[in-house]
Amino acid sequence: MLMVLVFKHHQILIIAAIMFFGLLICFNQTQTQTQTQSDESDQKPNNNVQILRIPIEDRVDLSIDDDHNVHNNCLKRHVQKIIKKLQQTDQSKFTVASTIKGILLLIKKYWNKQSQICKMASIALIMINQMDATYDLVKLPEREILRLIWERIHHPINKSVQENLEQCLIEQLADCLSSPSELHCCEGRIMRLIQTFECIDHDDIVQMKPMWAFKEEISQSICRYRQKMLDKESSYIKELDSKPILSDQDRNLLNQFNQRLINKLNRKFIKDYVSVGLLTMEELDDLTKIYYDSLYDF
């Protein structure tokens, strides 16, 4: 039984290597063809290369437990803005074909250092290239978005961090695999690839937060801001905050204090989250309601 498992493991490694170098050779041959043929290759994958047989439709994993929270609306809006930014800074130095070839060469460069990650990245890239899916949210082919990411990595503004971005791209490509032979959904892949720039890009264009992160951040802000306001109040109000039994007058005074707090917090949160497009007003209301209601729980 052990020999069979070892044999299968070696089979997987051999297949992955054959796929990787087969596609690399294919792209090297493509470069010697005419410019017209090169342009045509941007529109569709090379049908002569049989890599992994995948259905025409994208394999979709709609699990809400996805680590990247890919179906979160605020993240979707942020991805739209990032892709728009990538389009605005696009210098059109690369075609889709040259992008795929460039990434394959990059993977080959790091193969000896990170063989497992590079193997996964190469499989994901091959499947993405063959699938040629379209990201419906922005009506762009996935391979075109990958080209925009490659352009941004090689933009002069990111020259000092280019190597870091390249390594992150390999890691994010590897993370696009949900299993050894399947990919996450198209939206999940795009969000992972976009995260290549998080905390590295010169302009810090990626700051992706899931809804739970906003919720935690807002709850902490409410606690800090309430204590800050309370510290400035009279000693009588401070005593009311810990008083076990309240009179009607006490409740009225605390209600007034809490309403002032809510008004100030709303102004702050609208400025920090809504006005910059991180949250909608409805989302902000949903996140703050439970905390605001708890202020009157006395």
VENBEL-V612609 format. One record per pair of residues at least 4 apart in sequence whose C-alpha atoms are under 7 Angstrom apart, sorted by the first residue. I is the first residue (numbers start at 1). J is the second residue. If there is no record, write none. Layout:
BEGIN
I,J
I,J
END
This chain:
BEGIN
1,5
2,6
3,7
4,8
5,9
6,10
7,11
8,12
9,13
10,14
11,15
12,16
13,17
14,18
15,19
16,20
16,119
16,123
17,21
18,22
19,23
19,51
20,24
20,122
21,25
22,26
23,27
24,28
24,101
24,104
25,29
26,30
27,31
27,101
30,38
33,37
33,38
34,38
35,39
36,40
37,41
38,42
41,45
41,46
41,97
42,95
42,96
42,97
45,129
45,130
52,127
56,131
58,133
58,185
59,183
59,185
60,184
60,185
61,184
61,185
64,69
66,70
69,210
70,187
70,188
70,191
72,76
72,210
73,77
74,78
74,278
74,279
75,79
75,208
75,209
75,210
76,80
77,81
78,82
79,83
79,191
80,84
80,138
81,85
82,86
82,205
82,206
83,87
84,88
85,89
86,90
86,148
86,152
87,148
90,148
90,151
91,151
93,151
94,98
94,99
94,151
95,99
95,147
96,100
96,143
96,144
96,147
97,101
98,102
99,103
99,147
99,150
100,104
101,105
102,106
103,107
104,108
104,122
105,109
106,110
107,111
107,118
107,122
107,170
110,114
111,115
111,118
114,118
115,119
116,120
117,121
117,171
117,174
118,122
118,170
119,123
120,124
120,174
121,125
121,170
121,173
121,174
122,126
123,127
124,128
124,173
124,174
124,176
124,177
124,183
125,129
125,173
126,130
127,131
128,132
129,143
132,141
132,142
132,143
133,141
133,142
134,139
134,140
134,141
134,142
135,139
135,140
135,141
135,142
135,186
135,187
136,140
140,144
140,145
141,145
142,146
143,147
144,148
145,149
146,150
147,151
148,152
149,153
150,154
151,155
153,158
153,162
153,165
154,158
154,159
154,162
155,159
157,202
158,162
158,201
158,202
161,165
161,200
162,166
163,167
164,168
165,169
165,196
165,197
165,200
166,170
167,171
168,172
168,196
169,173
169,193
169,196
170,174
171,175
172,176
172,192
172,193
172,196
173,193
176,183
176,184
176,189
176,192
177,182
177,183
177,184
178,182
178,183
178,184
179,183
184,188
184,189
185,189
186,190
187,191
188,192
189,193
190,194
191,195
195,206
197,201
197,206
198,204
198,206
198,207
199,204
200,204
201,205
209,213
209,214
210,214
211,215
212,216
213,217
214,218
215,219
215,287
216,220
217,221
218,222
219,223
220,224
221,225
222,226
223,227
224,228
225,229
226,230
226,261
227,231
228,232
229,233
230,238
233,237
233,238
234,238
235,239
236,240
237,241
239,243
240,250
246,250
246,251
247,251
248,252
249,253
250,254
251,255
252,256
253,257
254,258
255,259
256,260
257,261
258,262
258,295
259,263
260,264
261,265
262,266
263,267
264,268
265,269
266,270
267,271
268,272
269,273
270,274
270,275
271,275
272,276
273,277
273,278
273,279
274,278
274,279
274,280
274,281
279,283
279,284
280,284
281,285
282,286
283,287
284,288
285,289
288,292
289,293
290,294
291,295
293,297
END
